[in-house]
């Protein structure tokens, strides 16, 4: 059994996504499936090769507007056998926001 966390944060005018807990083969497959840079209008996605997958500089305050970017990541984790076990949403002062999905693989 392994655990994975998918964290979506809004801070300072942009969103950042981090996926923690993937093994090296899973990270490699993730990087193969999702390019290191993807442009979609004013949205730019960056995924670092030596660190956990993440993207930055998605300029919108509403998570609904970027869910089309997030859902393929969540589905890809499902393909590894991960199931969502929990979800947390937090809205802090000064417009900061955090959404976190907890996954477990049996």
LINDA-V919268 format. One record per backbone hydrogen bond with DSSP energy under -0.5 kcal/mol. CO is the residue of the C=O (numbers start at 1). NH is the residue of the N-H. E is the energy in kcal/mol with one decimal. If there is no record, write none. Layout:
co=CO nh=NH e=E
co=CO nh=NH e=E
//
This chain:
co=2 nh=105 e=-2.9
co=4 nh=103 e=-3.2
co=5 nh=7 e=-0.6
co=5 nh=20 e=-2.8
co=6 nh=101 e=-2.7
co=7 nh=18 e=-2.4
co=8 nh=99 e=-3.1
co=9 nh=11 e=-0.5
co=9 nh=16 e=-2.7
co=10 nh=97 e=-1.9
co=11 nh=14 e=-0.7
co=14 nh=11 e=-2.4
co=15 nh=58 e=-0.7
co=16 nh=9 e=-3.0
co=17 nh=55 e=-0.9
co=18 nh=7 e=-3.0
co=18 nh=20 e=-0.6
co=20 nh=5 e=-2.4
co=23 nh=27 e=-2.6
co=24 nh=28 e=-2.5
co=25 nh=29 e=-2.2
co=26 nh=30 e=-2.4
co=27 nh=31 e=-2.6
co=28 nh=32 e=-1.9
co=29 nh=33 e=-2.4
co=30 nh=34 e=-2.7
co=33 nh=35 e=-0.5
co=36 nh=47 e=-1.3
co=38 nh=45 e=-1.8
co=40 nh=43 e=-1.9
co=43 nh=40 e=-2.3
co=45 nh=38 e=-1.2
co=53 nh=19 e=-1.7
co=55 nh=17 e=-1.8
co=57 nh=44 e=-0.9
co=57 nh=59 e=-0.8
co=58 nh=15 e=-1.2
co=58 nh=60 e=-1.2
co=61 nh=63 e=-0.5
co=62 nh=65 e=-0.9
co=63 nh=66 e=-1.0
co=63 nh=67 e=-0.6
co=64 nh=67 e=-0.7
co=66 nh=69 e=-1.8
co=66 nh=70 e=-1.5
co=67 nh=71 e=-3.1
co=69 nh=73 e=-0.6
co=70 nh=73 e=-0.6
co=70 nh=74 e=-2.2
co=71 nh=75 e=-2.9
co=72 nh=76 e=-2.2
co=73 nh=77 e=-2.0
co=74 nh=78 e=-1.8
co=75 nh=79 e=-1.6
co=76 nh=80 e=-0.7
co=77 nh=80 e=-0.9
co=77 nh=82 e=-1.8
co=78 nh=81 e=-1.6
co=81 nh=106 e=-0.6
co=83 nh=104 e=-2.2
co=86 nh=102 e=-2.8
co=88 nh=100 e=-2.9
co=90 nh=92 e=-0.5
co=90 nh=98 e=-2.9
co=92 nh=95 e=-0.6
co=93 nh=96 e=-1.3
co=96 nh=92 e=-2.5
co=97 nh=10 e=-3.1
co=98 nh=90 e=-2.9
co=99 nh=8 e=-3.4
co=100 nh=88 e=-2.5
co=101 nh=6 e=-2.6
co=102 nh=85 e=-3.5
co=102 nh=86 e=-1.3
co=103 nh=4 e=-1.9
co=104 nh=83 e=-2.4
co=104 nh=106 e=-0.5
co=105 nh=2 e=-1.6
//
